[in-house]
Amino acid sequence: MIKKLVIVDDDPALINTLARRLAKPGWQIQAFYQPLTEAELIAEQADIYLLDLRFGQQSGLSFIAPLRMALSHSRIIVLTGYASINTAVLAVKQGADDYLTKPVDFQLLQQTLFGDNLAVPEHPPTPSNSVFLSPEQLEWEHIQRVLAKHDGNISQTAKSLGMHRRTLQRKLLKHRPT
């Protein structure tokens, strides 16, 4: 029996890489990088859904509850480069089975998607081997993304983050948390 994995992400390069690396005998992979509706996603009737949190103008969170209601047997995993404790809690409350941050350790991703059918990673995930990010690391990464989005403009970044410009400058003077 063929099983199905659906990947929803607005980064075509990432989708192609994941589709190639996750290819397994007996599995069909369907990828979406353009906007779609809940009904289109449910119609895929997949065994596993891998959802990007920020999917263009859409939120991967908006797909979780409808998928869970329509396909209670399916696994739903959120994969995001914009992780926060709030979105992780919200995703799980809406029915997501797991919440992973980008960049993700590929063995951890495989284990999360396909379960016990794979060997246990040689080095189990711990905070020291960078699979999990601390709240300080998440904040640092988010600040760096927003700063890049505003082309290094401190004032615009501070405004976007809802913090005072001097507070942002102090945070930027610190080294990336380890």
C-alpha positions in Angstrom: 0.0 0.0 0.0 1.4 3.4 -1.0 1.6 6.0 1.6 1.5 9.8 1.0 3.5 12.7 2.4 2.4 16.3 1.6 4.9 19.1 2.0 3.6 22.7 2.1 6.3 25.4 2.0 6.8 28.5 0.0 10.5 27.8 -0.7 10.7 25.6 -3.9 14.4 24.8 -3.3 13.7 23.5 0.1 10.7 21.5 -1.2 12.8 19.9 -3.9 15.6 19.0 -1.5 13.1 17.5 1.0 11.3 15.6 -1.7 14.6 14.1 -2.9 15.9 13.3 0.5 12.7 12.0 2.0 11.9 9.7 -1.0 11.3 6.2 0.3 10.0 3.1 -1.4 6.2 2.9 -0.9 5.8 6.6 -0.4 4.4 9.2 -2.7 5.4 12.8 -2.1 3.2 15.8 -3.1 4.6 19.3 -2.6 2.9 22.7 -2.7 4.7 26.0 -2.8 1.8 28.1 -4.1 -1.2 29.3 -2.1 -3.9 26.7 -1.7 -7.2 26.1 0.2 -8.0 23.9 3.2 -10.2 21.8 0.9 -7.4 21.2 -1.6 -5.1 20.1 1.2 -7.7 17.8 2.7 -8.4 16.3 -0.7 -4.9 15.0 -0.8 -5.8 12.4 1.9 -2.2 12.2 3.0 -0.8 10.1 5.8 1.6 12.9 6.8 1.4 16.7 6.3 4.6 18.7 6.8 3.5 22.4 7.0 5.5 25.6 6.9 4.3 28.0 9.6 4.7 31.0 7.2 3.4 29.9 3.8 3.5 33.1 1.7 0.6 35.2 2.9 -1.0 32.2 4.6 -0.3 30.6 7.9 0.3 26.9 8.2 -1.5 27.2 11.5 -4.8 27.8 9.6 -4.6 24.3 8.1 -4.1 22.3 11.3 -7.6 22.3 12.8 -9.4 21.5 9.5 -6.9 18.8 8.7 -7.2 17.3 12.1 -11.0 17.3 12.0 -11.2 15.8 8.5 -8.3 13.4 8.8 -7.8 12.3 12.4 -5.4 9.5 11.4 -3.0 11.8 9.6 0.2 13.1 11.2 0.6 16.9 11.1 4.1 18.4 11.6 4.9 22.1 11.6 8.3 23.1 10.3 9.3 26.7 10.7 12.1 29.2 10.6 10.1 31.6 12.7 9.7 29.5 15.8 8.2 30.9 19.0 6.8 29.3 22.1 3.4 30.9 21.4 3.1 29.4 17.9 4.4 26.0 19.2 1.7 25.9 21.8 -1.0 27.1 19.4 0.0 24.5 16.8 -0.2 21.6 19.3 -3.5 22.9 20.8 -4.9 22.9 17.2 -3.9 19.3 16.7 -0.3 19.3 15.3 1.6 16.2 16.3 5.0 17.9 16.3 6.7 21.3 15.8 10.2 21.5 14.5 12.5 24.5 13.8 14.6 25.2 10.7 17.3 24.4 10.2 16.3 20.9 11.3 18.5 17.9 11.8 17.6 15.6 8.9 17.7 12.5 11.1 15.3 14.1 13.6 13.0 15.1 10.7 13.0 11.6 9.3 12.3 10.1 12.8 9.5 12.6 13.4 7.9 11.9 10.0 8.3 8.2 9.7 8.6 7.1 13.4 10.3 3.9 14.6 10.9 2.6 11.1 14.3 4.3 11.2 17.3 3.7 13.3 17.7 5.9 16.3 20.2 8.8 15.6 23.7 8.2 16.6 23.7 11.5 18.6 20.3 12.0 20.1 19.1 15.6 19.9 20.1 17.8 22.8 20.4 21.6 23.3 24.1 21.3 22.9 24.0 19.9 19.4 21.8 22.6 18.0 18.6 20.7 17.2 16.7 22.7 19.8 16.9 26.4 20.2 16.7 28.2 23.6 14.3 31.1 23.9 17.3 33.4 23.8 18.5 31.8 20.6 15.0 32.0 19.0 14.9 35.7 19.9 18.3 36.3 18.4 17.4 34.4 15.2 14.2 36.3 14.8 15.9 39.7 15.3 18.4 38.8 12.7 15.7 37.8 10.2 13.7 41.0 10.8 16.9 43.1 10.6 17.8 41.5 7.2 14.2 42.1 6.0 14.7 45.8 6.8 18.1 45.9 5.1 20.0 46.6 8.4 17.8 49.6 9.3 17.8 49.6 13.1 14.9 52.1 13.5 12.6 50.1 11.1 13.6 46.8 12.7 12.9 48.2 16.2 9.5 49.5 15.1 8.7 46.2 13.4 9.7 44.3 16.6 7.8 46.7 18.9 10.9 47.6 20.9 12.8 50.7 21.6 15.7 51.4 19.2 18.3 51.5 22.1 17.0 48.1 23.4 17.5 46.6 20.0 21.0 48.1 19.7 22.0 46.6 23.1 20.6 43.2 22.0 22.6 43.4 18.7 25.8 44.2 20.6 25.6 40.8 22.3 27.0 37.7 20.7 24.6 35.0 19.4 23.5 33.0 22.5 24.9 29.4 22.7 
